[in-house]
Amino acid sequence: MRYDDVHEPGDDRPGRIPDDAEDGPVGTPVLPGWVGDRRERARLAVDRLLPTRAARLAGAAYVLVTLAHLVLVMPYLGLLDPVVVAGVGVDLPRVTQSVMMPLLALTFFLATPPYRLAGKPRERPRLVLLVFLALGLGWAGDTAPGLVPPDLTFLAMIGPFLLAQVAYVLAFRPFAASSPVRRVPVVAAYGVVGLAVVGACAPQLVASGASGAAYLAGLIVYCAVICTMAILAWGVHRLAGIGAIVFLVSDAVIALTSFTAAVMWEPFAMWSGVLVMTTYGVAQALIVVGVLRRVLR
């Protein structure tokens, strides 16, 4: 008789299967209990943020389209050239970029049915409506540059995004008391970041004459508004605050590649598109999630 053929109740020798183990297919891996617990917590967290099946499907579509866009804009893959469909050239990166914000806005809309929100029934609060407006203006900033002459693309982008940041400021302002807006070191830190971006871009813009000076003035205004938004976002939720910081990084990269010699550094110039769109997609999603954490019951 072999040693393994003997198994008394309570035998806890290494390698023995417990008496109360559930039967299952041979070779089926047994995951630790904490894995199942984390999966369940993650599922419950998603269900709380996206309470309807339609919202979860729209959110998944946003993630997939964003990932597809990042693949399309990656260097070396050769996917930036237009694809001919029915004799017409289709700019796939432009298409995916123009779809991102509508999908995120749809997710936000489906996740905020009035009956789930605090306040008056059948009515979305001011915060939700202004965030809708900001996402719509972000979509305008994504699509407008492809509709104007090349020398106007930057203005067509920065104009709608400046209005989007103003909408975010108006949305977050009622929560200023919970934000670090009165903490001088925090405000100073954001101010230093904004001044650093302006200072890095100023020499090239000033050297460009009157048109460069106009761009510089617009950049100063934009940096002031987005830094204000980033500070106020902390009053809504910490995820919104983190998203606002990521948004600031995204826009700083755009400014540096547009108005400084950083664009001449080949690795930075080559990967800047991926960096900008990654941070942009993550930033907008984090802001939306932070707002959902604030408004959902």
Buried (B, 14 or more C-beta within 10 A) or exposed (E): EEEEEEEEEEEEEEEEEEEEEEEEEEEEEEEEEEEEEEEEEEEEEBEBBBBBEBBBBBBBBBBEBBEBBBBBBBEEEEBBEEEEEEEEEEBBBBBBBBBBBBBBBBBBBBBBBEEBBEEEEEEBBEBBBBBBBBBBBBBBBBBBBBEEEEEEBBBBBBBBBBBBBBBBBBBBBBBBEBBBBEEEEBBEBBBEBBBEBBEBBBBBBEEBEEEBEEBBEBBBEBBBBBBBBBBBBBBBBEBBBBBBBBBBBBBBBBBBBBBBEBBEEEEBEEBBBBBBBBBBBBBBBBBBBBBBBBBBE
